[in-house]
Amino acid sequence: MVPKVKTHNTPEDACREVADEIAELIEARRALGGMAVLGLATGGTPVRLYRELVRRHREEGLSFANVTTFNLDEYLGLTREHPESYWHFMHHHLFDHIDVPVERIHLPSGTVAEEEIDAHCAEYEEAIRAAGGIDHQILGIGRTGHIGFNEPGSAIDSRTRRVGLDGITREDAAAAFGGLEHVPTHAITMGCGTILEARRISLLAWGAKKAEIVKRAVKEPVDDRVSASFLQTHEAAVFHLDRDAASRLG
Ligand code: PGA
């Protein structure tokens, strides 16, 4: 299947469109007295989207009171307070500035004991199911083609689990951690199968640095060396790109 690609003039344009979709979902559910379930991502890519959602909350009264969130992943070995933890990232960029109820925010734990990791991952899956599944999943894409931390070799039906991080992924994080030796080696991530169960998926990618991996994910056959290529099998997955990220699509 050829995945849907939308090329935007700027990342801001892309983020406005995805924010429109999120706002419509939240408001449609509220009108029926229901919840909207968002799957959220970290990294530099979605920061502009979160900024736009915060702006809408502040300036336009968009309420997140009927929203439940599940993040894709968390580094193992980092406390919530660690400045590079995804817990910290999400609160800093989004949760501290909107009215989402704290009890409806979900991220995998970075500090769960080794022997409890499997049970923790199973509970995360169960919490997603109990919430009714993810309505709209936001994704970035790593230079390894990962979605969440599903590095090359992850199976299309993989579930939430402990994973080792690819060397390229750790290098890309080294500056933020003040050196490669400080970058965690493992994480907990939703699996590709978990992600593909979302009813709608928006993968965001900006900049020339992502052009090659975007091309592989979009144009080349589905392959477990590029987890994002699995989105080709999803009926409602859209790659939202800026011009530079789309530059190799021809
Ligand atoms: P980035 O990371 O948004 O910081 O480029 C994307 C990813 O690794 O999924």
py3Dmol code that shows the C-alpha trace and the ligand (Angstrom):
import py3Dmol

protein = """\
ATOM      1  CA  MET A   1       0.000   0.000   0.000  1.00  0.00           C
ATOM      2  CA  VAL A   2       1.261   3.513  -0.701  1.00  0.00           C
ATOM      3  CA  PRO A   3       1.039   5.518   2.499  1.00  0.00           C
ATOM      4  CA  LYS A   4      -0.537   8.920   2.431  1.00  0.00           C
ATOM      5  CA  VAL A   5       1.989  11.758   2.395  1.00  0.00           C
ATOM      6  CA  LYS A   6       1.189  15.418   2.980  1.00  0.00           C
ATOM      7  CA  THR A   7       3.965  17.872   2.229  1.00  0.00           C
ATOM      8  CA  HIS A   8       3.623  21.237   3.955  1.00  0.00           C
ATOM      9  CA  ASN A   9       5.459  24.508   3.365  1.00  0.00           C
ATOM     10  CA  THR A  10       6.619  24.628   6.979  1.00  0.00           C
ATOM     11  CA  PRO A  11       6.492  22.438  10.093  1.00  0.00           C
ATOM     12  CA  GLU A  12       4.167  25.060  11.609  1.00  0.00           C
ATOM     13  CA  ASP A  13       1.651  24.492   8.804  1.00  0.00           C
ATOM     14  CA  ALA A  14       1.806  20.745   9.407  1.00  0.00           C
ATOM     15  CA  CYS A  15       1.350  21.189  13.138  1.00  0.00           C
ATOM     16  CA  ARG A  16      -1.678  23.428  12.670  1.00  0.00           C
ATOM     17  CA  GLU A  17      -3.326  20.745  10.554  1.00  0.00           C
ATOM     18  CA  VAL A  18      -2.606  17.957  13.047  1.00  0.00           C
ATOM     19  CA  ALA A  19      -3.720  20.223  15.915  1.00  0.00           C
ATOM     20  CA  ASP A  20      -6.989  20.817  14.016  1.00  0.00           C
ATOM     21  CA  GLU A  21      -7.545  17.070  13.831  1.00  0.00           C
ATOM     22  CA  ILE A  22      -6.799  16.626  17.532  1.00  0.00           C
ATOM     23  CA  ALA A  23      -9.110  19.507  18.498  1.00  0.00           C
ATOM     24  CA  GLU A  24     -11.915  18.100  16.338  1.00  0.00           C
ATOM     25  CA  LEU A  25     -11.515  14.677  17.929  1.00  0.00           C
ATOM     26  CA  ILE A  26     -11.578  16.089  21.459  1.00  0.00           C
ATOM     27  CA  GLU A  27     -14.610  18.241  20.750  1.00  0.00           C
ATOM     28  CA  ALA A  28     -16.528  15.505  18.933  1.00  0.00           C
ATOM     29  CA  ARG A  29     -15.992  13.164  21.891  1.00  0.00           C
ATOM     30  CA  ARG A  30     -16.944  15.833  24.388  1.00  0.00           C
ATOM     31  CA  ALA A  31     -20.210  16.452  22.532  1.00  0.00           C
ATOM     32  CA  LEU A  32     -21.037  12.769  23.115  1.00  0.00           C
ATOM     33  CA  GLY A  33     -19.828  12.806  26.729  1.00  0.00           C
ATOM     34  CA  GLY A  34     -16.824  10.633  25.829  1.00  0.00           C
ATOM     35  CA  MET A  35     -13.045  10.592  26.077  1.00  0.00           C
ATOM     36  CA  ALA A  36     -10.424  11.149  23.398  1.00  0.00           C
ATOM     37  CA  VAL A  37      -7.338   8.928  23.668  1.00  0.00           C
ATOM     38  CA  LEU A  38      -4.106  10.414  22.317  1.00  0.00           C
ATOM     39  CA  GLY A  39      -0.845   8.569  21.727  1.00  0.00           C
ATOM     40  CA  LEU A  40       2.035  11.013  22.178  1.00  0.00           C
ATOM     41  CA  ALA A  41       5.665  11.187  21.140  1.00  0.00           C
ATOM     42  CA  THR A  42       8.776  12.983  22.404  1.00  0.00           C
ATOM     43  CA  GLY A  43      11.815  14.398  20.585  1.00  0.00           C
ATOM     44  CA  GLY A  44      12.419  17.678  18.832  1.00  0.00           C
ATOM     45  CA  THR A  45       9.816  16.994  16.147  1.00  0.00           C
ATOM     46  CA  PRO A  46       6.506  17.273  18.078  1.00  0.00           C
ATOM     47  CA  VAL A  47       7.546  20.316  20.147  1.00  0.00           C
ATOM     48  CA  ARG A  48       5.856  22.703  17.695  1.00  0.00           C
ATOM     49  CA  LEU A  49       2.681  20.622  17.787  1.00  0.00           C
ATOM     50  CA  TYR A  50       2.588  20.801  21.591  1.00  0.00           C
ATOM     51  CA  ARG A  51       3.229  24.553  21.439  1.00  0.00           C
ATOM     52  CA  GLU A  52       0.226  24.916  19.130  1.00  0.00           C
ATOM     53  CA  LEU A  53      -1.987  22.795  21.420  1.00  0.00           C
ATOM     54  CA  VAL A  54      -0.931  24.888  24.435  1.00  0.00           C
ATOM     55  CA  ARG A  55      -1.696  28.069  22.481  1.00  0.00           C
ATOM     56  CA  ARG A  56      -5.166  26.787  21.635  1.00  0.00           C
ATOM     57  CA  HIS A  57      -5.784  25.923  25.277  1.00  0.00           C
ATOM     58  CA  ARG A  58      -4.688  29.383  26.442  1.00  0.00           C
ATOM     59  CA  GLU A  59      -6.094  31.545  23.685  1.00  0.00           C
ATOM     60  CA  GLU A  60      -9.018  29.563  22.308  1.00  0.00           C
ATOM     61  CA  GLY A  61     -10.190  27.626  25.344  1.00  0.00           C
ATOM     62  CA  LEU A  62      -9.497  24.161  23.939  1.00  0.00           C
ATOM     63  CA  SER A  63      -9.974  21.894  26.954  1.00  0.00           C
ATOM     64  CA  PHE A  64      -8.211  18.577  27.503  1.00  0.00           C
ATOM     65  CA  ALA A  65     -10.444  17.624  30.414  1.00  0.00           C
ATOM     66  CA  ASN A  66     -11.803  14.641  28.474  1.00  0.00           C
ATOM     67  CA  VAL A  67      -8.418  13.455  27.185  1.00  0.00           C
ATOM     68  CA  THR A  68      -6.402  10.378  28.121  1.00  0.00           C
ATOM     69  CA  THR A  69      -2.778  10.160  26.950  1.00  0.00           C
ATOM     70  CA  PHE A  70      -0.327   7.325  26.418  1.00  0.00           C
ATOM     71  CA  ASN A  71       3.271   8.095  25.535  1.00  0.00           C
ATOM     72  CA  LEU A  72       5.245   5.817  23.282  1.00  0.00           C
ATOM     73  CA  ASP A  73       8.293   5.228  25.407  1.00  0.00           C
ATOM     74  CA  GLU A  74      10.623   6.078  28.287  1.00  0.00           C
ATOM     75  CA  TYR A  75      14.334   5.627  28.921  1.00  0.00           C
ATOM     76  CA  LEU A  76      15.158   2.933  31.470  1.00  0.00           C
ATOM     77  CA  GLY A  77      17.256   4.159  34.366  1.00  0.00           C
ATOM     78  CA  LEU A  78      15.967   7.743  34.473  1.00  0.00           C
ATOM     79  CA  THR A  79      13.764   9.067  37.252  1.00  0.00           C
ATOM     80  CA  ARG A  80      10.794  11.237  36.338  1.00  0.00           C
ATOM     81  CA  GLU A  81      12.732  14.283  37.528  1.00  0.00           C
ATOM     82  CA  HIS A  82      15.718  13.675  35.246  1.00  0.00           C
ATOM     83  CA  PRO A  83      15.801  16.548  32.716  1.00  0.00           C
ATOM     84  CA  GLU A  84      16.065  14.102  29.788  1.00  0.00           C
ATOM     85  CA  SER A  85      13.283  11.769  30.954  1.00  0.00           C
ATOM     86  CA  TYR A  86      10.275  11.701  28.704  1.00  0.00           C
ATOM     87  CA  TRP A  87       8.098  12.284  31.766  1.00  0.00           C
ATOM     88  CA  HIS A  88       9.911  15.570  32.268  1.00  0.00           C
ATOM     89  CA  PHE A  89       9.813  16.418  28.555  1.00  0.00           C
ATOM     90  CA  MET A  90       6.039  15.903  28.300  1.00  0.00           C
ATOM     91  CA  HIS A  91       5.271  17.933  31.410  1.00  0.00           C
ATOM     92  CA  HIS A  92       7.605  20.733  30.350  1.00  0.00           C
ATOM     93  CA  HIS A  93       6.266  20.986  26.790  1.00  0.00           C
ATOM     94  CA  LEU A  94       2.605  20.064  27.249  1.00  0.00           C
ATOM     95  CA  PHE A  95       1.049  18.618  30.388  1.00  0.00           C
ATOM     96  CA  ASP A  96       1.996  21.458  32.776  1.00  0.00           C
ATOM     97  CA  HIS A  97       0.263  23.957  30.492  1.00  0.00           C
ATOM     98  CA  ILE A  98      -3.079  22.256  29.744  1.00  0.00           C
ATOM     99  CA  ASP A  99      -5.951  20.867  31.801  1.00  0.00           C
ATOM    100  CA  VAL A 100      -5.491  17.144  31.131  1.00  0.00           C
ATOM    101  CA  PRO A 101      -6.317  15.302  34.390  1.00  0.00           C
ATOM    102  CA  VAL A 102      -3.071  13.986  35.907  1.00  0.00           C
ATOM    103  CA  GLU A 103      -4.554  10.537  36.486  1.00  0.00           C
ATOM    104  CA  ARG A 104      -5.167  10.152  32.759  1.00  0.00           C
ATOM    105  CA  ILE A 105      -1.518  10.743  31.783  1.00  0.00           C
ATOM    106  CA  HIS A 106       0.383   7.518  31.062  1.00  0.00           C
ATOM    107  CA  LEU A 107       4.062   6.947  30.327  1.00  0.00           C
ATOM    108  CA  PRO A 108       6.043   3.753  30.819  1.00  0.00           C
ATOM    109  CA  SER A 109       8.154   3.876  33.988  1.00  0.00           C
ATOM    110  CA  GLY A 110      11.879   4.512  33.681  1.00  0.00           C
ATOM    111  CA  THR A 111      12.555   3.120  37.141  1.00  0.00           C
ATOM    112  CA  VAL A 112      10.558  -0.112  37.264  1.00  0.00           C
ATOM    113  CA  ALA A 113      12.592  -2.962  38.790  1.00  0.00           C
ATOM    114  CA  GLU A 114      14.137  -5.368  36.289  1.00  0.00           C
ATOM    115  CA  GLU A 115      12.006  -8.298  37.437  1.00  0.00           C
ATOM    116  CA  GLU A 116       8.813  -6.245  37.125  1.00  0.00           C
ATOM    117  CA  ILE A 117       9.368  -4.929  33.611  1.00  0.00           C
ATOM    118  CA  ASP A 118       7.318  -7.603  31.832  1.00  0.00           C
ATOM    119  CA  ALA A 119       4.350  -7.116  34.167  1.00  0.00           C
ATOM    120  CA  HIS A 120       4.671  -3.335  33.826  1.00  0.00           C
ATOM    121  CA  CYS A 121       4.576  -3.618  30.016  1.00  0.00           C
ATOM    122  CA  ALA A 122       1.547  -5.923  30.141  1.00  0.00           C
ATOM    123  CA  GLU A 123      -0.206  -3.423  32.424  1.00  0.00           C
ATOM    124  CA  TYR A 124       0.554  -0.612  29.969  1.00  0.00           C
ATOM    125  CA  GLU A 125      -1.037  -2.598  27.158  1.00  0.00           C
ATOM    126  CA  GLU A 126      -4.029  -3.355  29.377  1.00  0.00           C
ATOM    127  CA  ALA A 127      -4.434   0.320  30.288  1.00  0.00           C
ATOM    128  CA  ILE A 128      -4.551   1.227  26.574  1.00  0.00           C
ATOM    129  CA  ARG A 129      -7.188  -1.444  25.981  1.00  0.00           C
ATOM    130  CA  ALA A 130      -9.198  -0.356  29.029  1.00  0.00           C
ATOM    131  CA  ALA A 131      -9.212   3.224  27.711  1.00  0.00           C
ATOM    132  CA  GLY A 132     -10.782   1.931  24.497  1.00  0.00           C
ATOM    133  CA  GLY A 133      -7.605   2.011  22.364  1.00  0.00           C
ATOM    134  CA  ILE A 134      -5.729   4.973  20.939  1.00  0.00           C
ATOM    135  CA  ASP A 135      -7.747   7.300  18.706  1.00  0.00           C
ATOM    136  CA  HIS A 136      -4.863   9.309  17.290  1.00  0.00           C
ATOM    137  CA  GLN A 137      -1.192   8.413  17.603  1.00  0.00           C
ATOM    138  CA  ILE A 138       1.516  11.048  16.997  1.00  0.00           C
ATOM    139  CA  LEU A 139       4.901   9.726  15.845  1.00  0.00           C
ATOM    140  CA  GLY A 140       8.341  11.044  14.978  1.00  0.00           C
ATOM    141  CA  ILE A 141      10.868   8.995  13.040  1.00  0.00           C
ATOM    142  CA  GLY A 142      14.436   8.321  14.102  1.00  0.00           C
ATOM    143  CA  ARG A 143      17.314   8.101  11.646  1.00  0.00           C
ATOM    144  CA  THR A 144      17.177   4.322  12.166  1.00  0.00           C
ATOM    145  CA  GLY A 145      13.559   4.370  10.978  1.00  0.00           C
ATOM    146  CA  HIS A 146      12.313   3.731  14.494  1.00  0.00           C
ATOM    147  CA  ILE A 147       8.828   4.650  15.653  1.00  0.00           C
ATOM    148  CA  GLY A 148       8.771   4.800  19.416  1.00  0.00           C
ATOM    149  CA  PHE A 149      12.009   2.976  20.236  1.00  0.00           C
ATOM    150  CA  ASN A 150      11.285   0.139  17.829  1.00  0.00           C
ATOM    151  CA  GLU A 151      14.753  -0.124  16.379  1.00  0.00           C
ATOM    152  CA  PRO A 152      15.610  -2.139  13.233  1.00  0.00           C
ATOM    153  CA  GLY A 153      14.591  -5.769  13.628  1.00  0.00           C
ATOM    154  CA  SER A 154      11.451  -5.007  15.657  1.00  0.00           C
ATOM    155  CA  ALA A 155       8.558  -7.188  14.554  1.00  0.00           C
ATOM    156  CA  ILE A 156       5.414  -5.741  13.028  1.00  0.00           C
ATOM    157  CA  ASP A 157       3.381  -7.420  15.784  1.00  0.00           C
ATOM    158  CA  SER A 158       5.712  -6.484  18.655  1.00  0.00           C
ATOM    159  CA  ARG A 159       4.123  -5.248  21.890  1.00  0.00           C
ATOM    160  CA  THR A 160       5.188  -2.971  24.725  1.00  0.00           C
ATOM    161  CA  ARG A 161       8.545  -4.246  25.996  1.00  0.00           C
ATOM    162  CA  ARG A 162      12.099  -3.503  27.089  1.00  0.00           C
ATOM    163  CA  VAL A 163      14.428  -2.772  24.169  1.00  0.00           C
ATOM    164  CA  GLY A 164      18.083  -1.943  23.597  1.00  0.00           C
ATOM    165  CA  LEU A 165      18.764   1.375  21.849  1.00  0.00           C
ATOM    166  CA  ASP A 166      20.531   1.470  18.492  1.00  0.00           C
ATOM    167  CA  GLY A 167      23.959   3.118  18.376  1.00  0.00           C
ATOM    168  CA  ILE A 168      22.705   5.819  15.975  1.00  0.00           C
ATOM    169  CA  THR A 169      19.801   6.624  18.305  1.00  0.00           C
ATOM    170  CA  ARG A 170      22.194   6.936  21.261  1.00  0.00           C
ATOM    171  CA  GLU A 171      24.547   9.151  19.228  1.00  0.00           C
ATOM    172  CA  ASP A 172      21.641  11.414  18.295  1.00  0.00           C
ATOM    173  CA  ALA A 173      20.838  11.784  22.004  1.00  0.00           C
ATOM    174  CA  ALA A 174      24.447  12.263  23.150  1.00  0.00           C
ATOM    175  CA  ALA A 175      24.509  16.065  23.007  1.00  0.00           C
ATOM    176  CA  ALA A 176      21.367  16.370  25.132  1.00  0.00           C
ATOM    177  CA  PHE A 177      22.842  14.018  27.738  1.00  0.00           C
ATOM    178  CA  GLY A 178      26.242  15.728  27.733  1.00  0.00           C
ATOM    179  CA  GLY A 179      28.057  12.736  26.222  1.00  0.00           C
ATOM    180  CA  LEU A 180      27.353   9.300  24.800  1.00  0.00           C
ATOM    181  CA  GLU A 181      28.357   7.614  28.054  1.00  0.00           C
ATOM    182  CA  HIS A 182      25.391   9.236  29.813  1.00  0.00           C
ATOM    183  CA  VAL A 183      22.775   8.080  27.274  1.00  0.00           C
ATOM    184  CA  PRO A 184      20.704   5.158  28.566  1.00  0.00           C
ATOM    185  CA  THR A 185      21.221   1.861  26.765  1.00  0.00           C
ATOM    186  CA  HIS A 186      17.669   0.569  27.190  1.00  0.00           C
ATOM    187  CA  ALA A 187      14.101   1.807  27.144  1.00  0.00           C
ATOM    188  CA  ILE A 188      10.528   0.626  27.388  1.00  0.00           C
ATOM    189  CA  THR A 189       8.561   1.219  24.210  1.00  0.00           C
ATOM    190  CA  MET A 190       5.142   0.482  22.861  1.00  0.00           C
ATOM    191  CA  GLY A 191       5.552  -2.168  20.168  1.00  0.00           C
ATOM    192  CA  CYS A 192       4.898  -1.745  16.462  1.00  0.00           C
ATOM    193  CA  GLY A 193       1.771  -3.864  16.867  1.00  0.00           C
ATOM    194  CA  THR A 194       0.594  -1.614  19.711  1.00  0.00           C
ATOM    195  CA  ILE A 195       1.150   1.490  17.555  1.00  0.00           C
ATOM    196  CA  LEU A 196      -0.561  -0.003  14.502  1.00  0.00           C
ATOM    197  CA  GLU A 197      -3.743  -0.570  16.525  1.00  0.00           C
ATOM    198  CA  ALA A 198      -4.252   3.195  16.819  1.00  0.00           C
ATOM    199  CA  ARG A 199      -7.243   4.239  14.734  1.00  0.00           C
ATOM    200  CA  ARG A 200      -5.378   7.150  13.181  1.00  0.00           C
ATOM    201  CA  ILE A 201      -1.637   7.814  12.980  1.00  0.00           C
ATOM    202  CA  SER A 202       0.238  11.030  12.134  1.00  0.00           C
ATOM    203  CA  LEU A 203       3.981  10.672  11.611  1.00  0.00           C
ATOM    204  CA  LEU A 204       5.757  14.031  11.602  1.00  0.00           C
ATOM    205  CA  ALA A 205       9.183  14.677  10.076  1.00  0.00           C
ATOM    206  CA  TRP A 206      11.057  17.885   9.348  1.00  0.00           C
ATOM    207  CA  GLY A 207      14.384  18.730   7.772  1.00  0.00           C
ATOM    208  CA  ALA A 208      16.800  17.288   5.250  1.00  0.00           C
ATOM    209  CA  LYS A 209      18.295  15.001   7.920  1.00  0.00           C
ATOM    210  CA  LYS A 210      15.118  12.897   7.771  1.00  0.00           C
ATOM    211  CA  ALA A 211      14.745  12.838   3.962  1.00  0.00           C
ATOM    212  CA  GLU A 212      16.558   9.550   3.355  1.00  0.00           C
ATOM    213  CA  ILE A 213      14.827   7.535   6.085  1.00  0.00           C
ATOM    214  CA  VAL A 214      11.440   9.000   5.108  1.00  0.00           C
ATOM    215  CA  LYS A 215      12.048   7.836   1.551  1.00  0.00           C
ATOM    216  CA  ARG A 216      12.878   4.329   2.769  1.00  0.00           C
ATOM    217  CA  ALA A 217       9.788   4.223   4.974  1.00  0.00           C
ATOM    218  CA  VAL A 218       7.435   5.501   2.276  1.00  0.00           C
ATOM    219  CA  LYS A 219       8.812   4.232  -1.023  1.00  0.00           C
ATOM    220  CA  GLU A 220      10.544   0.954  -0.257  1.00  0.00           C
ATOM    221  CA  PRO A 221       8.801  -2.329   0.509  1.00  0.00           C
ATOM    222  CA  VAL A 222       7.670  -2.963   4.087  1.00  0.00           C
ATOM    223  CA  ASP A 223      10.741  -4.207   5.909  1.00  0.00           C
ATOM    224  CA  ASP A 224      11.554  -4.783   9.560  1.00  0.00           C
ATOM    225  CA  ARG A 225      14.831  -2.895   9.074  1.00  0.00           C
ATOM    226  CA  VAL A 226      12.685   0.279   8.938  1.00  0.00           C
ATOM    227  CA  SER A 227       9.884   0.111  11.508  1.00  0.00           C
ATOM    228  CA  ALA A 228       8.171   3.187  10.063  1.00  0.00           C
ATOM    229  CA  SER A 229       7.598   1.252   6.823  1.00  0.00           C
ATOM    230  CA  PHE A 230       4.995  -0.778   8.767  1.00  0.00           C
ATOM    231  CA  LEU A 231       2.762   2.295   8.534  1.00  0.00           C
ATOM    232  CA  GLN A 232       2.258   1.351   4.882  1.00  0.00           C
ATOM    233  CA  THR A 233      -0.046  -1.402   6.160  1.00  0.00           C
ATOM    234  CA  HIS A 234      -2.266   1.044   8.107  1.00  0.00           C
ATOM    235  CA  GLU A 235      -5.342   2.541   6.493  1.00  0.00           C
ATOM    236  CA  ALA A 236      -5.275   5.851   8.311  1.00  0.00           C
ATOM    237  CA  ALA A 237      -1.585   6.680   8.675  1.00  0.00           C
ATOM    238  CA  VAL A 238      -0.348   9.966   7.216  1.00  0.00           C
ATOM    239  CA  PHE A 239       3.250  11.166   6.875  1.00  0.00           C
ATOM    240  CA  HIS A 240       3.183  14.938   7.509  1.00  0.00           C
ATOM    241  CA  LEU A 241       6.428  16.327   6.089  1.00  0.00           C
ATOM    242  CA  ASP A 242       8.006  19.677   5.434  1.00  0.00           C
ATOM    243  CA  ARG A 243       9.607  20.269   2.043  1.00  0.00           C
ATOM    244  CA  ASP A 244      13.077  19.216   3.156  1.00  0.00           C
ATOM    245  CA  ALA A 245      11.930  15.930   4.702  1.00  0.00           C
ATOM    246  CA  ALA A 246       9.956  15.201   1.507  1.00  0.00           C
ATOM    247  CA  SER A 247      12.839  16.139  -0.786  1.00  0.00           C
ATOM    248  CA  ARG A 248      13.813  12.564  -1.704  1.00  0.00           C
ATOM    249  CA  LEU A 249      10.318  11.356  -2.518  1.00  0.00           C
ATOM    250  CA  GLY A 250      10.606  12.511  -6.130  1.00  0.00           C
TER     251      GLY A 250
END
"""
ligand_1 = """\
9
PGA
P 13.496 13.832 16.871
O 13.469 12.270 17.175
O 12.072 14.283 16.875
O 14.271 14.414 18.008
O 14.147 13.997 15.537
C 12.568 11.504 16.455
C 12.625 10.075 16.909
O 13.720 9.605 17.289
O 11.586 9.406 16.871
"""
view = py3Dmol.view(width=600, height=400)
view.addModel(protein, "pdb")
view.setStyle({"model": 0}, {"cartoon": {"style": "trace"}})
view.addModel(ligand_1, "xyz")
view.setStyle({"model": 1}, {"stick": {}})
view.zoomTo()
view.show()
